[in-house]
Amino acid sequence: MSLEISREFVDAILAQSRAEYPEECCGVILGPIGSGKPVRMKPMINSAHSPTFYEFDPKDLLALYREVDEMDEEIVVIYHSHTDTEAHPSRTDIAYAGEPGAHYVLVSTREEIAPQTEFRSFRIVNGVVTEEIVVIAG
Amino acid sequence: MSIEVRIPTILRPFTKDQKIVSATGSTLAEAIANLDEQYPGIGERLLENGALRRFINVYVNDEDVRFSGALLTALKSGDSITILPAVAGG
């Protein structure tokens, strides 16, 4: 299992995580249904505005799913940042993970590794976390 | 009376992969009970201690039911329920 993603998206997610620090940032990358390819990035608002929690606003969530349906797309990547811990799904991330087909991307902007950052991808299915290889293209 | 229910990917194993199913009931609680009769086990994925689970969002005609009475939200024929897992975490 792996995630193939363009350099442009990786940079954009890291930039968003820095811009919204110390809050966690979040968003999705959509792709044509059935393709598994991340092609359209959509940053989302963290309605929790918290350094330790993120949540898509329920209204935004509904609008997102409606849009995905209308455009014949699927949610390929769900990403969020960790501001003080490593880029690995937390217990809460695992409890909430509701898209078994998505790549869960985590980035970390924690101070101890600065200016380095982490960018990692996982599958979370029925509470089981599997890390996958990230292939950055272009 | 029939109400359309949109099922998220994660719950489609209960509905034999159907994305849209129908249910009956005059409140959301009744519609969920009816869904659970048709698709045993789905109710438990939506409810916990008699309330909607924290990480499940339910909309009736695109309105979040948290603001319309939750499980007591009234339903009528032709209404549409959308169930979505919250996208959230720590």
gemmi code that builds the backbone of each chain (N, CA, C; Angstrom):
import gemmi

chains = {
    "A": [
        ("MET", (0.836, -1.202, 0.000), (0.000, 0.000, 0.000), (0.867, 1.246, 0.000)),
        ("SER", (0.455, 2.207, -0.787), (1.213, 3.460, -0.810), (0.293, 4.609, -1.196)),
        ("LEU", (0.771, 5.808, -0.940), (0.079, 7.013, -1.376), (0.993, 7.741, -2.341)),
        ("GLU", (0.483, 7.962, -3.553), (1.239, 8.770, -4.510), (0.638, 10.164, -4.516)),
        ("ILE", (1.466, 11.159, -4.244), (0.955, 12.522, -4.088), (1.961, 13.509, -4.660)),
        ("SER", (1.458, 14.587, -5.230), (2.370, 15.548, -5.867), (3.050, 16.423, -4.818)),
        ("ARG", (4.231, 16.890, -5.153), (5.008, 17.783, -4.284), (4.188, 19.026, -3.934)),
        ("GLU", (3.409, 19.487, -4.902), (2.592, 20.696, -4.717), (1.621, 20.526, -3.525)),
        ("PHE", (0.986, 19.355, -3.426), (0.040, 19.128, -2.328), (0.772, 18.986, -0.989)),
        ("VAL", (1.896, 18.296, -1.021), (2.680, 18.128, 0.210), (3.065, 19.502, 0.755)),
        ("ASP", (3.573, 20.361, -0.150), (3.988, 21.702, 0.272), (2.795, 22.519, 0.774)),
        ("ALA", (1.655, 22.377, 0.094), (0.475, 23.161, 0.473), (-0.043, 22.735, 1.848)),
        ("ILE", (-0.014, 21.444, 2.132), (-0.477, 20.961, 3.442), (0.464, 21.453, 4.542)),
        ("LEU", (1.775, 21.369, 4.283), (2.739, 21.835, 5.287), (2.592, 23.344, 5.508)),
        ("ALA", (2.372, 24.092, 4.423), (2.199, 25.541, 4.554), (0.946, 25.850, 5.373)),
        ("GLN", (-0.129, 25.100, 5.119), (-1.371, 25.319, 5.882), (-1.161, 24.993, 7.364)),
        ("SER", (-0.409, 23.919, 7.623), (-0.187, 23.531, 9.024), (0.603, 24.599, 9.768)),
        ("ARG", (1.524, 25.261, 9.055), (2.299, 26.328, 9.699), (1.438, 27.567, 9.882)),
        ("ALA", (0.638, 27.879, 8.866), (-0.185, 29.092, 8.908), (-1.219, 29.008, 10.040)),
        ("GLU", (-1.732, 27.797, 10.289), (-2.799, 27.677, 11.283), (-2.276, 27.296, 12.674)),
        ("TYR", (-0.963, 27.031, 12.748), (-0.344, 26.763, 14.037), (-0.657, 27.932, 14.978)),
        ("PRO", (-0.948, 27.744, 16.267), (-0.881, 26.489, 17.025), (-2.148, 25.621, 16.954)),
        ("GLU", (-3.095, 25.974, 16.078), (-4.251, 25.095, 15.947), (-3.915, 23.981, 14.962)),
        ("GLU", (-4.598, 22.856, 15.091), (-4.451, 21.810, 14.097), (-5.141, 22.265, 12.814)),
        ("CYS", (-4.535, 21.959, 11.683), (-5.196, 22.256, 10.413), (-5.751, 20.953, 9.846)),
        ("CYS", (-6.683, 21.076, 8.892), (-7.280, 19.869, 8.330), (-7.814, 20.135, 6.928)),
        ("GLY", (-8.093, 19.071, 6.213), (-8.628, 19.207, 4.870), (-8.689, 17.866, 4.171)),
        ("VAL", (-9.045, 17.924, 2.893), (-9.150, 16.694, 2.100), (-8.511, 16.922, 0.731)),
        ("ILE", (-8.163, 15.826, 0.096), (-7.836, 15.888, -1.331), (-8.774, 14.911, -2.025)),
        ("LEU", (-9.457, 15.436, -3.048), (-10.466, 14.654, -3.757), (-9.881, 14.134, -5.062)),
        ("GLY", (-10.524, 13.113, -5.600), (-10.098, 12.585, -6.892), (-11.287, 11.952, -7.588)),
        ("PRO", (-11.174, 11.707, -8.892), (-12.278, 11.065, -9.617), (-12.637, 9.740, -8.949)),
        ("ILE", (-13.933, 9.442, -8.887), (-14.383, 8.251, -8.169), (-13.735, 6.991, -8.755)),
        ("GLY", (-13.240, 6.158, -7.867), (-12.636, 4.900, -8.301), (-11.175, 5.013, -8.719)),
        ("SER", (-10.660, 6.242, -8.822), (-9.292, 6.418, -9.320), (-8.247, 6.263, -8.217)),
        ("GLY", (-8.634, 6.630, -6.996), (-7.675, 6.611, -5.900), (-6.600, 7.676, -6.019)),
        ("LYS", (-6.746, 8.587, -6.979), (-5.713, 9.610, -7.199), (-6.109, 10.944, -6.578)),
        ("PRO", (-5.209, 11.513, -5.740), (-5.515, 12.818, -5.150), (-5.243, 13.942, -6.156)),
        ("VAL", (-6.308, 14.628, -6.619), (-6.100, 15.663, -7.642), (-6.649, 17.049, -7.269)),
        ("ARG", (-7.577, 17.116, -6.298), (-8.140, 18.442, -5.986), (-8.146, 18.639, -4.474)),
        ("MET", (-7.277, 19.563, -4.035), (-7.141, 19.777, -2.590), (-8.175, 20.783, -2.100)),
        ("LYS", (-8.744, 20.485, -0.934), (-9.748, 21.359, -0.348), (-9.443, 21.532, 1.133)),
        ("PRO", (-8.757, 22.628, 1.477), (-8.517, 22.881, 2.904), (-9.862, 23.085, 3.607)),
        ("MET", (-9.988, 22.589, 4.823), (-11.234, 22.746, 5.574), (-10.926, 23.543, 6.844)),
        ("ILE", (-11.997, 24.121, 7.395), (-11.829, 24.870, 8.643), (-11.883, 23.887, 9.805)),
        ("ASN", (-10.935, 24.002, 10.722), (-11.002, 23.213, 11.951), (-11.976, 23.917, 12.888)),
        ("SER", (-13.206, 23.396, 12.953), (-14.223, 24.112, 13.732), (-13.952, 23.999, 15.228)),
        ("ALA", (-13.049, 23.088, 15.613), (-12.681, 22.974, 17.026), (-11.677, 24.066, 17.424)),
        ("HIS", (-10.990, 24.659, 16.432), (-9.967, 25.688, 16.694), (-9.106, 25.319, 17.897)),
        ("SER", (-8.538, 24.139, 17.824), (-7.820, 23.603, 18.987), (-6.442, 23.095, 18.573)),
        ("PRO", (-5.474, 23.144, 19.500), (-4.165, 22.556, 19.215), (-4.155, 21.034, 19.379)),
        ("THR", (-5.239, 20.458, 19.933), (-5.240, 19.014, 20.189), (-6.446, 18.300, 19.582)),
        ("PHE", (-7.270, 19.013, 18.827), (-8.451, 18.373, 18.241), (-8.796, 19.072, 16.931)),
        ("TYR", (-9.323, 18.293, 15.977), (-9.849, 18.927, 14.764), (-11.191, 18.307, 14.440)),
        ("GLU", (-12.022, 19.105, 13.819), (-13.306, 18.588, 13.365), (-13.823, 19.455, 12.230)),
        ("PHE", (-14.294, 18.803, 11.160), (-14.955, 19.553, 10.098), (-16.299, 20.002, 10.662)),
        ("ASP", (-16.666, 21.251, 10.425), (-17.966, 21.723, 10.841), (-19.034, 20.854, 10.163)),
        ("PRO", (-20.072, 20.420, 10.923), (-21.086, 19.544, 10.328), (-21.723, 20.100, 9.042)),
        ("LYS", (-21.889, 21.413, 8.962), (-22.440, 22.028, 7.736), (-21.461, 21.883, 6.569)),
        ("ASP", (-20.185, 22.163, 6.858), (-19.155, 22.034, 5.822), (-19.022, 20.582, 5.373)),
        ("LEU", (-19.180, 19.678, 6.344), (-19.063, 18.251, 6.058), (-20.147, 17.817, 5.066)),
        ("LEU", (-21.374, 18.248, 5.325), (-22.482, 17.895, 4.427), (-22.239, 18.494, 3.043)),
        ("ALA", (-21.823, 19.768, 3.001), (-21.569, 20.432, 1.719), (-20.465, 19.698, 0.955)),
        ("LEU", (-19.451, 19.257, 1.679), (-18.343, 18.528, 1.056), (-18.837, 17.241, 0.398)),
        ("TYR", (-19.629, 16.457, 1.150), (-20.106, 15.183, 0.608), (-21.058, 15.398, -0.567)),
        ("ARG", (-21.857, 16.453, -0.506), (-22.753, 16.768, -1.631), (-21.928, 17.097, -2.876)),
        ("GLU", (-20.887, 17.908, -2.662), (-20.022, 18.317, -3.768), (-19.319, 17.103, -4.382)),
        ("VAL", (-18.816, 16.238, -3.513), (-18.116, 15.040, -3.970), (-19.049, 14.173, -4.826)),
        ("ASP", (-20.309, 14.056, -4.379), (-21.299, 13.278, -5.130), (-21.581, 13.900, -6.492)),
        ("GLU", (-21.779, 15.222, -6.476), (-22.123, 15.925, -7.715), (-21.008, 15.850, -8.741)),
        ("MET", (-19.766, 15.910, -8.258), (-18.619, 15.944, -9.170), (-18.114, 14.537, -9.504)),
        ("ASP", (-18.847, 13.494, -9.054), (-18.376, 12.118, -9.246), (-16.955, 11.936, -8.742)),
        ("GLU", (-16.739, 12.455, -7.530), (-15.423, 12.333, -6.922), (-15.504, 11.438, -5.682)),
        ("GLU", (-14.352, 11.187, -5.101), (-14.292, 10.505, -3.820), (-13.248, 11.210, -2.960)),
        ("ILE", (-13.340, 10.992, -1.660), (-12.342, 11.556, -0.759), (-11.161, 10.598, -0.756)),
        ("VAL", (-10.047, 11.052, -1.319), (-8.877, 10.181, -1.445), (-7.979, 10.336, -0.210)),
        ("VAL", (-7.815, 11.595, 0.221), (-6.943, 11.873, 1.368), (-7.700, 12.715, 2.390)),
        ("ILE", (-7.582, 12.357, 3.665), (-8.049, 13.219, 4.759), (-6.796, 13.567, 5.562)),
        ("TYR", (-6.486, 14.849, 5.640), (-5.242, 15.209, 6.333), (-5.516, 16.115, 7.528)),
        ("HIS", (-4.623, 16.029, 8.507), (-4.628, 17.012, 9.594), (-3.239, 17.090, 10.201)),
        ("SER", (-3.014, 18.127, 10.982), (-1.687, 18.321, 11.562), (-1.713, 18.016, 13.058)),
        ("HIS", (-0.571, 17.566, 13.550), (-0.340, 17.467, 14.986), (0.665, 18.560, 15.333)),
        ("THR", (0.351, 19.333, 16.353), (1.190, 20.497, 16.641), (2.264, 20.194, 17.681)),
        ("ASP", (2.077, 19.108, 18.444), (3.021, 18.867, 19.530), (3.416, 17.397, 19.658)),
        ("THR", (2.910, 16.569, 18.743), (3.224, 15.137, 18.824), (3.586, 14.645, 17.433)),
        ("GLU", (4.030, 13.396, 17.369), (4.477, 12.898, 16.075), (3.312, 12.712, 15.113)),
        ("ALA", (3.666, 12.585, 13.834), (2.656, 12.445, 12.783), (2.178, 11.001, 12.718)),
        ("HIS", (1.491, 10.590, 13.777), (0.958, 9.225, 13.854), (-0.452, 9.332, 14.404)),
        ("PRO", (-1.415, 8.520, 13.914), (-2.790, 8.653, 14.407), (-2.879, 8.486, 15.927)),
        ("SER", (-3.578, 9.420, 16.566), (-3.790, 9.343, 18.006), (-4.961, 8.390, 18.271)),
        ("ARG", (-5.181, 8.113, 19.542), (-6.313, 7.244, 19.884), (-7.631, 7.850, 19.397)),
        ("THR", (-7.726, 9.174, 19.523), (-8.946, 9.851, 19.060), (-9.074, 9.737, 17.539)),
        ("ASP", (-7.952, 9.896, 16.835), (-7.992, 9.768, 15.368), (-8.541, 8.400, 14.974)),
        ("ILE", (-8.105, 7.382, 15.693), (-8.510, 6.018, 15.354), (-9.989, 5.814, 15.673)),
        ("ALA", (-10.421, 6.350, 16.829), (-11.823, 6.199, 17.230), (-12.767, 6.869, 16.229)),
        ("TYR", (-12.328, 7.987, 15.666), (-13.198, 8.747, 14.765), (-13.093, 8.324, 13.306)),
        ("ALA", (-12.038, 7.608, 12.951), (-11.796, 7.360, 11.526), (-12.986, 6.660, 10.871)),
        ("GLY", (-13.668, 7.360, 9.981), (-14.903, 6.827, 9.393), (-14.854, 6.611, 7.897)),
        ("GLU", (-13.681, 6.748, 7.310), (-13.562, 6.538, 5.863), (-12.527, 5.455, 5.589)),
        ("PRO", (-12.967, 4.198, 5.574), (-12.005, 3.100, 5.418), (-11.256, 3.138, 4.083)),
        ("GLY", (-11.806, 3.870, 3.093), (-11.132, 3.912, 1.785), (-10.138, 5.043, 1.648)),
        ("ALA", (-10.059, 5.912, 2.655), (-9.214, 7.111, 2.514), (-7.808, 6.880, 3.058)),
        ("HIS", (-6.866, 7.651, 2.533), (-5.532, 7.729, 3.124), (-5.610, 8.798, 4.209)),
        ("TYR", (-5.242, 8.447, 5.416), (-5.193, 9.437, 6.493), (-3.775, 9.985, 6.565)),
        ("VAL", (-3.621, 11.234, 6.135), (-2.298, 11.858, 6.136), (-2.146, 12.700, 7.399)),
        ("LEU", (-1.012, 12.527, 8.062), (-0.711, 13.345, 9.240), (0.597, 14.070, 9.026)),
        ("VAL", (0.603, 15.337, 9.395), (1.849, 16.085, 9.383), (2.103, 16.561, 10.805)),
        ("SER", (3.377, 16.738, 11.114), (3.708, 17.245, 12.440), (4.573, 18.485, 12.315)),
        ("THR", (4.187, 19.488, 13.087), (4.965, 20.728, 13.135), (5.550, 20.901, 14.534)),
        ("ARG", (5.763, 19.781, 15.255), (6.234, 19.907, 16.640), (7.622, 20.528, 16.683)),
        ("GLU", (7.817, 21.241, 17.770), (8.999, 22.085, 17.884), (10.308, 21.302, 17.880)),
        ("GLU", (10.281, 20.124, 18.522), (11.567, 19.428, 18.700), (12.212, 18.993, 17.388)),
        ("ILE", (11.433, 18.915, 16.310), (12.052, 18.524, 15.039), (12.200, 19.719, 14.083)),
        ("ALA", (11.707, 20.903, 14.515), (11.756, 22.088, 13.655), (13.194, 22.418, 13.271)),
        ("PRO", (13.470, 22.929, 12.071), (12.483, 23.264, 11.029), (12.024, 22.060, 10.203)),
        ("GLN", (12.470, 20.856, 10.591), (12.000, 19.660, 9.881), (10.515, 19.438, 10.189)),
        ("THR", (9.852, 18.745, 9.267), (8.455, 18.382, 9.497), (8.305, 16.907, 9.149)),
        ("GLU", (7.199, 16.345, 9.564), (6.921, 14.958, 9.195), (5.672, 14.931, 8.325)),
        ("PHE", (5.655, 14.031, 7.364), (4.503, 13.863, 6.477), (4.332, 12.358, 6.299)),
        ("ARG", (3.285, 11.795, 6.906), (3.115, 10.340, 6.864), (1.680, 9.983, 6.503)),
        ("SER", (1.482, 8.791, 5.977), (0.150, 8.379, 5.535), (-0.214, 7.009, 6.107)),
        ("PHE", (-1.486, 6.864, 6.447), (-1.967, 5.643, 7.108), (-3.319, 5.242, 6.544)),
        ("ARG", (-3.612, 3.959, 6.659), (-4.975, 3.459, 6.475), (-5.492, 3.167, 7.871)),
        ("ILE", (-6.729, 3.528, 8.123), (-7.335, 3.208, 9.422), (-8.646, 2.481, 9.136)),
        ("VAL", (-8.645, 1.177, 9.352), (-9.808, 0.357, 9.032), (-10.175, -0.469, 10.260)),
        ("ASN", (-11.413, -0.308, 10.718), (-11.891, -1.035, 11.904), (-10.916, -0.921, 13.072)),
        ("GLY", (-10.374, 0.265, 13.285), (-9.500, 0.472, 14.426), (-8.068, 0.017, 14.222)),
        ("VAL", (-7.774, -0.542, 13.037), (-6.414, -1.024, 12.783), (-5.670, -0.007, 11.907)),
        ("VAL", (-4.513, 0.426, 12.398), (-3.721, 1.438, 11.697), (-2.590, 0.768, 10.936)),
        ("THR", (-2.474, 1.077, 9.640), (-1.374, 0.545, 8.843), (-0.679, 1.705, 8.145)),
        ("GLU", (0.594, 1.887, 8.444), (1.316, 2.958, 7.766), (1.633, 2.525, 6.342)),
        ("GLU", (1.631, 3.485, 5.425), (1.958, 3.165, 4.038), (3.071, 4.076, 3.547)),
        ("ILE", (3.662, 3.654, 2.463), (4.761, 4.431, 1.875), (4.178, 5.653, 1.174)),
        ("VAL", (4.839, 6.806, 1.325), (4.419, 8.007, 0.605), (5.383, 8.232, -0.553)),
        ("VAL", (4.840, 8.253, -1.763), (5.655, 8.514, -2.949), (5.326, 9.925, -3.424)),
        ("ILE", (6.325, 10.813, -3.335), (6.088, 12.203, -3.726), (6.570, 12.386, -5.159)),
        ("ALA", (5.618, 12.796, -6.018), (5.939, 12.930, -7.443), (6.016, 14.404, -7.824)),
        ("GLY", (6.819, 14.680, -8.787), (6.906, 16.020, -9.392), (7.328, 17.060, -8.404)),
    ],
    "B": [
        ("MET", (-45.680, 5.568, 4.369), (-44.807, 6.738, 4.342), (-43.369, 6.308, 4.241)),
        ("SER", (-42.679, 6.958, 3.373), (-41.320, 6.507, 3.097), (-40.323, 7.660, 3.167)),
        ("ILE", (-39.225, 7.372, 3.811), (-38.177, 8.369, 3.987), (-36.895, 7.829, 3.375)),
        ("GLU", (-36.248, 8.655, 2.587), (-35.006, 8.242, 1.950), (-33.846, 8.395, 2.944)),
        ("VAL", (-32.986, 7.389, 3.010), (-31.848, 7.470, 3.926), (-30.560, 7.245, 3.139)),
        ("ARG", (-29.662, 8.215, 3.214), (-28.354, 8.072, 2.563), (-27.356, 7.487, 3.550)),
        ("ILE", (-26.755, 6.394, 3.139), (-25.879, 5.610, 4.024), (-24.423, 5.881, 3.665)),
        ("PRO", (-23.588, 6.201, 4.650), (-22.163, 6.439, 4.346), (-21.420, 5.129, 4.079)),
        ("THR", (-20.311, 5.238, 3.383), (-19.517, 4.056, 3.009), (-19.316, 3.096, 4.168)),
        ("ILE", (-18.972, 3.652, 5.331), (-18.593, 2.795, 6.455), (-19.767, 1.948, 6.961)),
        ("LEU", (-20.998, 2.357, 6.666), (-22.145, 1.562, 7.129), (-22.771, 0.732, 6.005)),
        ("ARG", (-22.207, 0.832, 4.810), (-22.817, 0.094, 3.691), (-22.696, -1.419, 3.800)),
        ("PRO", (-21.724, -1.942, 4.566), (-21.741, -3.397, 4.757), (-23.063, -3.882, 5.371)),
        ("PHE", (-23.739, -3.015, 6.128), (-25.027, -3.400, 6.713), (-26.140, -3.410, 5.667)),
        ("THR", (-26.033, -2.540, 4.662), (-27.134, -2.373, 3.700), (-26.833, -3.052, 2.371)),
        ("LYS", (-25.992, -4.059, 2.414), (-25.593, -4.787, 1.198), (-25.071, -3.814, 0.144)),
        ("ASP", (-24.307, -2.846, 0.616), (-23.650, -1.873, -0.260), (-24.590, -0.849, -0.898)),
        ("GLN", (-25.834, -0.825, -0.454), (-26.735, 0.190, -1.014), (-26.427, 1.547, -0.396)),
        ("LYS", (-26.397, 2.558, -1.263), (-26.075, 3.905, -0.839), (-27.337, 4.619, -0.337)),
        ("ILE", (-28.466, 4.303, -0.948), (-29.728, 4.919, -0.544), (-30.733, 3.816, -0.230)),
        ("VAL", (-31.303, 3.893, 0.964), (-32.317, 2.917, 1.356), (-33.541, 3.705, 1.819)),
        ("SER", (-34.641, 3.008, 2.141), (-35.775, 3.760, 2.669), (-36.163, 3.219, 4.032)),
        ("ALA", (-36.785, 4.094, 4.790), (-37.198, 3.740, 6.147), (-38.553, 4.384, 6.399)),
        ("THR", (-39.192, 3.951, 7.494), (-40.448, 4.583, 7.894), (-40.320, 5.016, 9.352)),
        ("GLY", (-41.167, 5.958, 9.732), (-41.152, 6.434, 11.110), (-41.591, 7.887, 11.153)),
        ("SER", (-42.163, 8.288, 12.287), (-42.601, 9.690, 12.382), (-41.596, 10.545, 13.143)),
        ("THR", (-40.560, 9.867, 13.702), (-39.449, 10.613, 14.307), (-38.152, 9.939, 13.853)),
        ("LEU", (-37.043, 10.626, 14.066), (-35.750, 10.045, 13.708), (-35.510, 8.749, 14.487)),
        ("ALA", (-35.898, 8.742, 15.767), (-35.719, 7.529, 16.579), (-36.468, 6.355, 15.953)),
        ("GLU", (-37.697, 6.602, 15.499), (-38.478, 5.523, 14.871), (-37.846, 5.081, 13.554)),
        ("ALA", (-37.343, 6.040, 12.800), (-36.730, 5.686, 11.515), (-35.478, 4.834, 11.735)),
        ("ILE", (-34.701, 5.170, 12.777), (-33.497, 4.375, 13.062), (-33.894, 2.970, 13.530)),
        ("ALA", (-34.946, 2.898, 14.352), (-35.434, 1.578, 14.794), (-35.875, 0.756, 13.583)),
        ("ASN", (-36.555, 1.422, 12.647), (-37.006, 0.719, 11.448), (-35.815, 0.277, 10.580)),
        ("LEU", (-34.811, 1.144, 10.479), (-33.600, 0.776, 9.728), (-32.950, -0.452, 10.339)),
        ("ASP", (-32.914, -0.465, 11.673), (-32.268, -1.576, 12.367), (-33.041, -2.886, 12.181)),
        ("GLU", (-34.380, -2.772, 12.002), (-35.162, -3.985, 11.710), (-34.800, -4.522, 10.330)),
        ("GLN", (-34.617, -3.602, 9.398), (-34.285, -4.018, 8.029), (-32.832, -4.451, 7.903)),
        ("TYR", (-31.965, -3.769, 8.631), (-30.525, -4.005, 8.511), (-29.945, -4.185, 9.913)),
        ("PRO", (-30.145, -5.367, 10.492), (-29.789, -5.570, 11.900), (-28.334, -5.176, 12.202)),
        ("GLY", (-28.185, -4.425, 13.283), (-26.846, -4.018, 13.710), (-26.550, -2.566, 13.401)),
        ("ILE", (-27.268, -1.988, 12.430), (-26.944, -0.620, 12.022), (-27.312, 0.372, 13.133)),
        ("GLY", (-28.375, 0.041, 13.887), (-28.819, 0.941, 14.953), (-27.736, 1.175, 15.989)),
        ("GLU", (-27.046, 0.085, 16.319), (-26.009, 0.183, 17.346), (-24.842, 1.052, 16.892)),
        ("ARG", (-24.657, 1.146, 15.588), (-23.575, 1.985, 15.057), (-23.950, 3.463, 15.083)),
        ("LEU", (-25.250, 3.722, 15.261), (-25.727, 5.115, 15.256), (-26.016, 5.629, 16.663)),
        ("LEU", (-26.376, 4.714, 17.557), (-26.836, 5.110, 18.885), (-25.931, 4.560, 19.975)),
        ("GLU", (-25.901, 5.306, 21.060), (-25.152, 4.872, 22.233), (-25.903, 5.393, 23.443)),
        ("ASN", (-26.245, 4.509, 24.363), (-27.037, 4.891, 25.542), (-28.260, 5.718, 25.169)),
        ("GLY", (-28.918, 5.309, 24.100), (-30.172, 5.955, 23.725), (-30.041, 7.310, 23.063)),
        ("ALA", (-28.810, 7.721, 22.735), (-28.630, 9.006, 22.042), (-27.779, 8.769, 20.793)),
        ("LEU", (-27.784, 9.747, 19.897), (-26.928, 9.636, 18.716), (-25.466, 9.636, 19.140)),
        ("ARG", (-24.673, 8.821, 18.498), (-23.243, 8.796, 18.814), (-22.608, 10.131, 18.461)),
        ("ARG", (-21.639, 10.488, 19.244), (-20.952, 11.763, 19.088), (-20.317, 11.931, 17.701)),
        ("PHE", (-19.804, 10.822, 17.158), (-19.059, 10.950, 15.903), (-19.880, 10.578, 14.674)),
        ("ILE", (-21.213, 10.594, 14.854), (-22.098, 10.400, 13.705), (-22.894, 11.688, 13.526)),
        ("ASN", (-22.904, 12.214, 12.308), (-23.722, 13.386, 12.013), (-24.947, 12.930, 11.240)),
        ("VAL", (-26.117, 13.406, 11.667), (-27.349, 13.060, 10.961), (-28.051, 14.352, 10.556)),
        ("TYR", (-28.487, 14.373, 9.304), (-29.161, 15.550, 8.759), (-30.530, 15.122, 8.246)),
        ("VAL", (-31.544, 15.935, 8.534), (-32.858, 15.715, 7.923), (-33.087, 16.882, 6.982)),
        ("ASN", (-33.281, 16.565, 5.721), (-33.413, 17.596, 4.679), (-32.292, 18.631, 4.798)),
        ("ASP", (-31.083, 18.102, 4.973), (-29.861, 18.918, 5.025), (-29.710, 19.767, 6.287)),
        ("GLU", (-30.600, 19.591, 7.263), (-30.446, 20.301, 8.544), (-29.862, 19.340, 9.573)),
        ("ASP", (-28.823, 19.792, 10.258), (-28.199, 19.002, 11.313), (-29.226, 18.761, 12.428)),
        ("VAL", (-29.495, 17.499, 12.750), (-30.564, 17.224, 13.729), (-30.207, 17.662, 15.149)),
        ("ARG", (-28.915, 17.973, 15.386), (-28.566, 18.473, 16.721), (-29.348, 19.739, 17.051)),
        ("PHE", (-29.757, 20.454, 15.979), (-30.471, 21.715, 16.191), (-31.971, 21.582, 15.959)),
        ("SER", (-32.442, 20.358, 15.728), (-33.877, 20.217, 15.435), (-34.531, 19.171, 16.329)),
        ("GLY", (-33.860, 18.860, 17.463), (-34.487, 17.918, 18.383), (-33.864, 16.534, 18.399)),
        ("ALA", (-32.720, 16.390, 17.730), (-31.995, 15.119, 17.722), (-32.916, 13.954, 17.368)),
        ("LEU", (-32.982, 12.942, 18.237), (-33.775, 11.745, 17.905), (-35.275, 12.036, 17.840)),
        ("LEU", (-35.691, 13.151, 18.431), (-37.124, 13.492, 18.416), (-37.510, 14.290, 17.169)),
        ("THR", (-36.532, 14.558, 16.302), (-36.828, 15.299, 15.070), (-37.984, 14.624, 14.327)),
        ("ALA", (-39.001, 15.430, 13.994), (-40.185, 14.885, 13.325), (-39.896, 14.606, 11.849)),
        ("LEU", (-40.473, 13.535, 11.349), (-40.283, 13.156, 9.948), (-41.640, 13.039, 9.269)),
        ("LYS", (-41.641, 13.324, 7.989), (-42.845, 13.068, 7.199), (-42.441, 12.418, 5.880)),
        ("SER", (-43.424, 11.847, 5.226), (-43.143, 11.155, 3.978), (-42.440, 12.100, 3.003)),
        ("GLY", (-41.424, 11.603, 2.352), (-40.701, 12.423, 1.385), (-39.468, 13.088, 1.968)),
        ("ASP", (-39.334, 13.045, 3.296), (-38.134, 13.618, 3.915), (-36.911, 12.779, 3.550)),
        ("SER", (-35.762, 13.402, 3.705), (-34.527, 12.706, 3.383), (-33.557, 12.802, 4.559)),
        ("ILE", (-33.021, 11.658, 4.948), (-32.043, 11.605, 6.042), (-30.673, 11.330, 5.430)),
        ("THR", (-29.670, 12.089, 5.864), (-28.291, 11.806, 5.453), (-27.476, 11.497, 6.698)),
        ("ILE", (-26.767, 10.391, 6.664), (-25.901, 10.002, 7.782), (-24.453, 10.141, 7.310)),
        ("LEU", (-23.643, 10.856, 8.081), (-22.227, 10.995, 7.726), (-21.368, 10.816, 8.974)),
        ("PRO", (-20.280, 10.086, 8.839), (-19.361, 10.027, 9.977), (-18.657, 11.376, 10.113)),
        ("ALA", (-18.477, 11.834, 11.337), (-17.727, 13.077, 11.555), (-16.323, 12.890, 11.011)),
        ("VAL", (-15.747, 13.949, 10.457), (-14.325, 13.907, 10.151), (-13.657, 14.713, 11.253)),
        ("ALA", (-13.022, 13.999, 12.163), (-12.499, 14.632, 13.367), (-11.429, 13.739, 13.969)),
        ("GLY", (-10.709, 14.289, 14.921), (-9.692, 13.502, 15.598), (-8.887, 14.388, 16.519)),
        ("GLY", (-7.785, 13.828, 16.989), (-7.002, 14.598, 17.941), (-5.655, 15.007, 17.397)),
    ],
}
model = gemmi.Model(1)
for chain_id, residues in chains.items():
    chain = gemmi.Chain(chain_id)
    for i, (resn, *xyz) in enumerate(residues, 1):
        res = gemmi.Residue()
        res.name, res.seqid = resn, gemmi.SeqId(i, " ")
        for name, pos in zip(("N", "CA", "C"), xyz):
            atom = gemmi.Atom()
            atom.name, atom.element = name, gemmi.Element(name[0])
            atom.pos, atom.b_iso = gemmi.Position(*pos), 0.0
            res.add_atom(atom)
        chain.add_residue(res)
    model.add_chain(chain)
structure = gemmi.Structure()
structure.add_model(model)
structure.setup_entities()
